[in-house]
Amino acid sequence: MNTTPHQPITIVGAGLGGLVLARVLHLNGIESAVFDLDADREARTQGGMLDIHEETGQAALRAAGLYEEFRARVHPGGEALRVLDKQARVVLEQKDDGNGDRPEIDRGDLRDLLLDALPEDTVRWGAKVTGTESLGGGCHSVTLADGATFTTGLLIGADGAWSRIRPLLSEDRPAYTGISFVELDLLDADARHPESAGLMGGGMFFALGDDKGFLGHRETDGSLHIYTALRAAEDWLSTIDFADTEGAKAALLEHFATWAPGLRRLVTDADGPLTPRLIHALPAGHRWQRVPGVTLLGDAAHLMSPFAGEGANLAMIDGADLGLAIAGHRGNTEAALSAYEATLFPRSERTALESAQGQETLFNDRAPQPLVDMFSSFEA
């Protein structure tokens, strides 16, 4: 791992938010270095589909000069919606007519678009940050897992839920929201799982009831990506041996014993291992006092549940706003960070509250009716 003794601008984390920031800085003639723990850009899969919102994610891509390239990569039909009850009755269906304002794109495709738009040496792969220290005057030292150290005049934590940079600003840590996910895939669905493919449709999918449900989407590669979700104790997932895939499926299906066979089949027919996920969130309204030379963006700043669909979108607009603030206050880092945080804090608080409300809309004893009512209100 080669580093220079001093990096003027250090971004920790090569997720969507950190990459948008680096791209906006690059467009404005400002160099930055992005440090990421992954060995390379192909080290792991990047998750499923993202709907990119006009006022956040799309605005960020415009600021990054990549909007047209993004539009060329969207998933036709991805904005379709289907909502079912636990007996697999369709209670709401919306077609994708191509005129929606939340086009869908594969997260990996979007990340590749951003990576390809940066100078090759911007991202330093295999560079896990293990420690930071304030040196005063807005300067920090950064230590990497291989023992390398360097100093930086501006340190930006874009390193997700369990950020190594957040403790420089805040003592808050993410807390369990009460919702547990088990993530699974059905591959080559039209050929190998035609009944499940027909059940889910061509876009976003919800099947809800009794404080639990299935949330899914058809991927660009023809697979079905599904999150099985339920209210559960924080230690519930730890009681399941996910190394035993068939045993894990059986344990999960105990919670869906009265659900329609077609919905249960999404679990029994899943390809490959199941992946457990606890849903955590920072307090709504998470903020900090201005600390010279350091700030956060994305989940590091405002981790929230995914039930407003804004996590990736917020990370991207955070990155764009921060990049524009730095460019607009050249030579005055503190003015740039103050301007950025003045926008960041109220926006993220508002969205975190929406996400918490979205969780209550999905998981309750009247579901899926509250979700149907919500979508219907958008068309009123």
C-alpha positions as CSV (number, residue, x, y, z in Angstrom):
1,M,0.0,0.0,0.0
2,N,1.7,3.2,-1.2
3,T,0.7,6.4,0.5
4,T,2.2,9.9,0.6
5,P,2.9,11.4,4.0
6,H,0.1,14.0,3.6
7,Q,-3.2,13.8,1.7
8,P,-5.0,17.2,1.4
9,I,-8.4,15.5,1.1
10,T,-9.0,12.0,2.4
11,I,-12.3,10.1,1.7
12,V,-12.7,6.9,3.7
13,G,-15.0,4.5,1.8
14,A,-15.6,3.9,-1.9
15,G,-19.3,3.6,-1.8
16,L,-21.7,5.6,-3.9
17,G,-21.5,8.7,-1.7
18,G,-17.7,8.8,-1.5
19,L,-17.3,8.2,-5.2
20,V,-19.8,11.0,-6.1
21,L,-17.8,13.3,-3.8
22,A,-14.5,12.4,-5.5
23,R,-16.1,12.9,-8.9
24,V,-17.5,16.3,-8.1
25,L,-14.1,17.4,-6.7
26,H,-12.4,16.1,-9.8
27,L,-14.7,18.1,-12.1
28,N,-13.7,21.2,-10.1
29,G,-10.0,20.5,-10.4
30,I,-9.6,19.3,-6.8
31,E,-7.7,16.2,-6.1
32,S,-8.8,13.7,-3.4
33,A,-7.8,10.2,-2.3
34,V,-10.4,7.5,-1.6
35,F,-9.3,4.7,0.8
36,D,-11.3,1.5,0.8
37,L,-10.8,-1.8,2.6
38,D,-11.8,-4.0,-0.4
39,A,-8.9,-5.6,-2.2
40,D,-10.2,-4.2,-5.6
41,R,-13.4,-3.1,-7.2
42,E,-14.6,-6.6,-7.9
43,A,-14.0,-7.9,-4.4
44,R,-17.7,-8.3,-3.6
45,T,-21.1,-8.0,-5.1
46,Q,-22.8,-4.6,-4.7
47,G,-26.4,-5.6,-3.8
48,G,-29.6,-5.2,-5.8
49,M,-31.6,-2.6,-7.6
50,L,-31.7,1.1,-6.6
51,D,-34.5,3.5,-7.5
52,I,-32.8,6.9,-8.1
53,H,-34.9,9.8,-6.9
54,E,-35.1,13.0,-8.9
55,E,-34.4,15.5,-6.1
56,T,-31.5,13.5,-4.5
57,G,-29.7,10.8,-6.5
58,Q,-30.5,12.2,-9.9
59,A,-29.5,15.7,-8.8
60,A,-26.2,14.2,-7.5
61,L,-25.5,12.6,-10.9
62,R,-26.2,15.8,-12.7
63,A,-23.6,17.6,-10.4
64,A,-21.2,14.7,-11.2
65,G,-21.8,15.2,-15.0
66,L,-23.0,11.6,-15.3
67,Y,-26.7,11.9,-15.7
68,E,-27.0,10.9,-19.4
69,E,-24.7,7.9,-18.8
70,F,-26.9,6.9,-15.9
71,R,-30.1,7.1,-18.0
72,A,-28.5,4.8,-20.6
73,R,-28.1,2.1,-17.9
74,V,-31.5,2.2,-16.2
75,H,-33.6,-1.0,-16.0
76,P,-36.7,-0.8,-18.3
77,G,-39.8,-1.9,-16.4
78,G,-38.1,-1.6,-13.1
79,E,-40.6,0.9,-11.7
80,A,-43.4,-1.6,-11.9
81,L,-45.0,-2.3,-8.5
82,R,-47.0,-5.2,-7.1
83,V,-48.4,-5.5,-3.5
84,L,-49.8,-8.8,-2.2
85,D,-51.3,-9.9,1.0
86,K,-50.2,-13.1,2.8
87,Q,-52.5,-15.3,0.8
88,A,-50.8,-14.0,-2.4
89,R,-53.8,-11.9,-3.5
90,V,-52.7,-8.9,-5.5
91,V,-54.1,-5.8,-3.8
92,L,-52.2,-3.2,-5.8
93,E,-50.4,-3.2,-9.1
94,Q,-48.8,-0.4,-11.0
95,K,-47.2,-0.7,-14.5
96,D,-44.0,0.9,-15.6
97,D,-45.0,3.1,-18.5
98,G,-41.5,4.7,-18.8
99,N,-42.6,8.0,-17.4
100,G,-41.8,7.5,-13.7
101,D,-39.4,9.8,-11.8
102,R,-37.6,7.0,-9.9
103,P,-35.7,4.9,-12.6
104,E,-34.1,1.7,-11.4
105,I,-30.5,0.8,-11.9
106,D,-28.3,-2.1,-10.7
107,R,-26.1,-0.8,-7.8
108,G,-23.1,-2.4,-9.3
109,D,-23.7,-0.7,-12.7
110,L,-24.0,2.7,-10.9
111,R,-20.8,2.1,-8.9
112,D,-18.9,1.1,-12.1
113,L,-20.1,4.3,-13.8
114,L,-18.7,6.4,-10.9
115,L,-15.4,4.5,-10.7
116,D,-14.9,4.7,-14.4
117,A,-15.3,8.5,-14.2
118,L,-12.4,9.0,-11.8
119,P,-8.7,9.1,-12.5
120,E,-7.3,5.6,-12.1
121,D,-5.2,6.3,-9.0
122,T,-8.1,8.0,-7.0
123,V,-9.2,4.9,-5.2
124,R,-6.6,3.2,-3.0
125,W,-7.8,-0.4,-2.7
126,G,-6.9,-2.7,0.2
127,A,-6.5,0.3,2.4
128,K,-8.5,-0.4,5.6
129,V,-8.5,2.5,8.1
130,T,-7.8,1.2,11.6
131,G,-7.2,4.4,13.5
132,T,-7.4,8.2,13.4
133,E,-6.1,10.9,15.7
134,S,-6.6,14.6,15.8
135,L,-3.4,16.6,15.5
136,G,-5.0,20.0,16.1
137,G,-5.7,22.8,13.7
138,G,-8.0,20.6,11.6
139,C,-5.3,18.1,10.8
140,H,-5.6,14.4,11.4
141,S,-3.4,11.3,11.2
142,V,-4.7,8.2,9.7
143,T,-3.4,4.6,10.3
144,L,-4.1,1.8,7.9
145,A,-4.2,-2.0,8.6
146,D,-0.8,-2.5,6.9
147,G,0.8,-0.1,9.4
148,A,1.1,2.9,7.0
149,T,0.2,6.3,8.4
150,F,-0.3,9.7,6.8
151,T,-1.8,13.0,7.7
152,T,-4.7,14.8,6.1
153,G,-6.1,18.3,6.1
154,L,-9.7,17.2,5.5
155,L,-10.9,13.8,6.6
156,I,-14.3,12.6,5.3
157,G,-16.0,9.5,6.7
158,A,-18.0,7.8,3.9
159,D,-17.4,4.4,5.5
160,G,-20.9,3.3,6.3
161,A,-22.9,2.1,9.3
162,W,-19.9,1.2,11.5
163,S,-17.8,4.2,10.5
164,R,-14.3,4.5,11.9
165,I,-14.4,8.2,11.4
166,R,-17.7,8.9,13.3
167,P,-16.2,8.7,16.8
168,L,-14.2,11.8,16.1
169,L,-17.5,13.7,15.9
170,S,-20.1,11.7,17.8
171,E,-20.6,9.1,20.5
172,D,-23.8,7.8,19.0
173,R,-23.8,4.2,17.6
174,P,-26.5,2.5,15.4
175,A,-29.2,0.7,17.4
176,Y,-31.3,-2.3,16.3
177,T,-34.7,-1.2,14.8
178,G,-36.6,-4.4,15.7
179,I,-36.6,-5.7,12.1
180,S,-34.5,-8.6,10.9
181,F,-33.9,-9.5,7.3
182,V,-33.0,-12.8,5.6
183,E,-31.7,-12.1,2.1
184,L,-32.0,-14.7,-0.7
185,D,-31.9,-15.0,-4.5
186,L,-33.7,-17.1,-7.1
187,L,-31.4,-17.3,-10.1
188,D,-32.4,-17.3,-13.8
189,A,-36.0,-17.0,-12.6
190,D,-38.0,-17.2,-15.8
191,A,-36.4,-20.5,-16.7
192,R,-35.7,-22.1,-13.3
193,H,-38.4,-20.5,-11.2
194,P,-41.3,-19.5,-13.5
195,E,-44.0,-19.6,-10.9
196,S,-42.1,-17.3,-8.5
197,A,-41.1,-15.0,-11.5
198,G,-44.8,-14.7,-12.4
199,L,-45.8,-14.0,-8.8
200,M,-43.3,-11.2,-8.3
201,G,-43.8,-9.5,-11.6
202,G,-41.3,-7.2,-13.4
203,G,-40.3,-4.7,-10.7
204,M,-40.7,-4.0,-7.0
205,F,-42.6,-6.5,-5.0
206,F,-44.2,-6.5,-1.5
207,A,-46.1,-9.3,0.2
208,L,-47.1,-8.2,3.7
209,G,-49.1,-9.2,6.8
210,D,-48.8,-9.9,10.5
211,D,-45.7,-7.7,11.2
212,K,-43.7,-9.6,8.5
213,G,-43.3,-10.0,4.8
214,F,-41.3,-10.4,1.6
215,L,-39.7,-7.4,-0.1
216,G,-38.2,-8.1,-3.5
217,H,-37.2,-7.0,-7.0
218,R,-36.4,-8.5,-10.4
219,E,-32.7,-7.9,-11.2
220,T,-31.2,-7.0,-14.5
221,D,-29.6,-10.4,-14.7
222,G,-33.0,-12.1,-14.5
223,S,-32.7,-13.2,-10.9
224,L,-35.2,-12.4,-8.1
225,H,-33.6,-10.7,-5.1
226,I,-35.7,-11.0,-2.0
227,Y,-35.6,-9.8,1.6
228,T,-37.7,-11.8,4.0
229,A,-38.4,-9.4,6.9
230,L,-40.0,-9.7,10.3
231,R,-40.2,-8.1,13.7
232,A,-37.9,-10.2,15.9
233,A,-35.7,-10.0,19.0
234,E,-32.2,-8.8,18.3
235,D,-30.7,-12.2,19.0
236,W,-33.1,-14.2,16.8
237,L,-30.9,-14.5,13.8
238,S,-28.0,-15.7,16.0
239,T,-30.2,-18.8,16.9
240,I,-30.1,-20.0,13.3
241,D,-27.2,-21.9,11.7
242,F,-27.0,-20.2,8.3
243,A,-24.2,-22.6,7.3
244,D,-27.0,-25.2,7.1
245,T,-29.0,-23.7,4.3
246,E,-31.9,-26.2,4.4
247,G,-32.1,-25.9,8.2
248,A,-32.1,-22.1,8.0
249,K,-34.9,-22.2,5.4
250,A,-37.0,-24.4,7.7
251,A,-36.4,-22.1,10.7
252,L,-37.4,-19.1,8.6
253,L,-40.5,-20.8,7.2
254,E,-41.8,-21.5,10.8
255,H,-42.7,-17.8,10.8
256,F,-44.7,-18.1,7.6
257,A,-46.6,-21.3,8.3
258,T,-50.0,-19.8,7.4
259,W,-48.8,-18.0,4.3
260,A,-49.6,-18.9,0.7
261,P,-47.6,-21.8,-0.8
262,G,-46.3,-19.5,-3.6
263,L,-44.8,-17.1,-1.1
264,R,-43.3,-19.9,1.0
265,R,-41.8,-21.2,-2.2
266,L,-39.7,-18.1,-2.5
267,V,-37.7,-19.5,0.5
268,T,-37.8,-23.2,-0.3
269,D,-36.6,-22.7,-3.8
270,A,-33.9,-20.1,-3.0
271,D,-30.5,-20.7,-4.7
272,G,-27.4,-20.5,-2.7
273,P,-26.9,-19.5,1.0
274,L,-29.3,-17.2,2.9
275,T,-27.8,-14.0,4.3
276,P,-29.0,-12.7,7.7
277,R,-29.2,-8.9,8.3
278,L,-30.1,-6.9,11.4
279,I,-31.6,-3.5,10.5
280,H,-29.9,-0.8,12.5
281,A,-30.3,3.0,12.6
282,L,-28.7,6.1,14.1
283,P,-31.1,8.3,16.1
284,A,-33.2,10.5,13.8
285,G,-31.7,13.9,13.8
286,H,-28.2,12.6,14.5
287,R,-25.8,15.6,14.3
288,W,-22.6,16.8,15.9
289,Q,-20.8,20.0,16.8
290,R,-18.4,21.3,14.2
291,V,-15.0,19.7,14.6
292,P,-12.3,21.2,12.5
293,G,-11.1,19.2,9.5
294,V,-13.6,16.3,9.6
295,T,-17.1,15.4,8.5
296,L,-19.3,12.5,7.5
297,L,-21.7,11.6,4.7
298,G,-24.1,8.8,3.9
299,D,-24.7,6.0,6.4
300,A,-21.8,7.2,8.5
301,A,-23.7,10.4,9.1
302,H,-27.3,9.2,9.2
303,L,-27.8,5.5,9.0
304,M,-31.5,4.7,8.8
305,S,-33.8,1.8,8.0
306,P,-34.3,1.2,4.3
307,F,-38.1,1.8,4.3
308,A,-38.1,5.2,2.6
309,G,-35.7,4.0,-0.1
310,E,-33.4,6.9,0.4
311,G,-30.1,5.5,1.8
312,A,-28.2,5.5,-1.5
313,N,-29.9,8.6,-2.7
314,L,-28.9,10.5,0.4
315,A,-25.3,9.3,0.3
316,M,-25.0,10.6,-3.3
317,I,-26.5,14.0,-2.7
318,D,-24.4,14.3,0.4
319,G,-21.3,13.7,-1.7
320,A,-22.4,16.1,-4.4
321,D,-23.3,18.8,-1.8
322,L,-20.0,18.4,0.0
323,G,-18.0,18.5,-3.2
324,L,-19.7,21.7,-4.3
325,A,-19.3,23.3,-0.9
326,I,-15.5,22.5,-0.9
327,A,-15.2,23.9,-4.5
328,G,-17.2,27.0,-3.6
329,H,-15.2,27.8,-0.5
330,R,-11.7,27.1,-1.8
331,G,-9.1,27.7,0.9
332,N,-11.7,27.9,3.7
333,T,-12.4,24.3,4.7
334,E,-14.4,25.2,7.8
335,A,-16.7,27.5,5.9
336,A,-17.3,24.6,3.4
337,L,-18.0,22.1,6.1
338,S,-20.4,24.5,8.0
339,A,-22.3,25.1,4.8
340,Y,-22.5,21.5,4.0
341,E,-23.7,20.4,7.4
342,A,-26.3,23.1,7.5
343,T,-28.0,21.3,4.6
344,L,-27.1,17.8,5.7
345,F,-28.6,17.8,9.2
346,P,-32.2,18.9,8.5
347,R,-32.5,16.8,5.3
348,S,-31.3,13.7,7.0
349,E,-33.5,14.2,10.0
350,R,-36.5,14.6,7.9
351,T,-35.7,11.5,5.9
352,A,-34.9,9.4,8.9
353,L,-38.3,10.2,10.3
354,E,-39.9,9.1,7.0
355,S,-37.9,5.9,7.1
356,A,-39.1,5.1,10.6
357,Q,-42.7,5.8,9.6
358,G,-42.2,3.6,6.5
359,Q,-41.2,0.7,8.8
360,E,-44.5,1.1,10.7
361,T,-46.4,1.3,7.4
362,L,-45.0,-2.0,6.3
363,F,-45.0,-4.0,9.5
364,N,-48.2,-4.0,11.4
365,D,-51.4,-6.1,12.0
366,R,-53.3,-4.3,9.2
367,A,-50.7,-4.8,6.4
368,P,-50.6,-4.5,3.5
369,Q,-53.5,-1.9,3.7
370,P,-51.4,1.0,5.1
371,L,-49.0,0.6,2.2
372,V,-51.8,0.5,-0.4
373,D,-53.2,3.6,1.2
374,M,-49.8,5.3,1.0
375,F,-49.3,4.5,-2.7
376,S,-52.9,5.5,-3.5
377,S,-52.4,8.9,-1.8
378,F,-49.5,9.6,-4.2
379,E,-51.9,9.3,-7.2
380,A,-54.7,11.4,-5.6
